[in-house]
Amino acid sequence: MSMNARNNNTTRPRKSGAAKNRRQLEHRRRLVALGVPEAKVRSLDAKMIRSMIHDPRKIKVYFK
């Protein structure tokens, strides 16, 4: 058995850019469905969007 077959870091599939964009679009749609204005969602970065999806209570804090 070669060393590469045992090393999961090199055999693991990579995330594609298209899949990442799809996930981010889905997260933005979820925030709009939760009541965040669409203009505000467009101005947020990906990290902030993920944190709000993770804990929806933060939405009330940031957008009153």
C-alpha positions in Angstrom: 0.0 0.0 0.0 1.3 3.4 -0.9 1.7 6.2 1.6 -0.8 8.3 -0.3 -3.6 5.8 0.2 -3.3 6.1 4.0 -3.0 9.9 4.0 -6.6 11.1 4.1 -5.6 14.7 3.6 -4.5 14.0 0.0 -7.3 11.6 -1.0 -10.1 13.7 0.3 -12.2 15.6 -2.3 -11.8 19.4 -2.4 -14.7 21.8 -2.1 -15.5 23.4 -5.4 -16.1 27.1 -5.9 -19.5 26.5 -7.4 -20.6 24.5 -4.3 -19.3 27.3 -2.0 -21.3 30.0 -4.0 -24.4 27.8 -3.9 -24.1 27.5 -0.1 -23.6 31.2 0.4 -26.6 32.0 -1.8 -28.7 29.5 0.2 -27.6 31.2 3.5 -28.5 34.6 2.2 -32.0 33.4 1.2 -32.4 32.0 4.7 -31.5 35.3 6.3 -34.0 37.1 4.1 -36.7 34.5 5.1 -35.9 35.2 8.7 -36.6 38.9 8.2 -33.3 40.6 7.5 -33.6 43.3 4.8 -32.1 42.1 1.5 -29.9 45.2 1.1 -28.4 44.5 4.5 -27.7 40.9 3.6 -25.9 41.9 0.5 -23.5 44.1 2.5 -22.6 41.3 5.0 -19.5 39.2 4.6 -19.6 35.3 4.5 -18.4 34.9 8.1 -21.1 37.2 9.5 -23.8 35.4 7.5 -22.7 32.0 8.8 -22.7 33.3 12.4 -26.2 34.6 12.0 -27.5 31.3 10.5 -25.8 29.4 13.3 -27.4 31.5 16.0 -30.6 33.3 14.8 -30.8 35.3 18.1 -28.0 37.5 16.8 -30.3 38.8 14.0 -32.4 40.7 16.6 -29.2 42.2 18.1 -27.8 43.5 14.8 -31.1 44.4 13.0 -33.6 46.1 15.2 
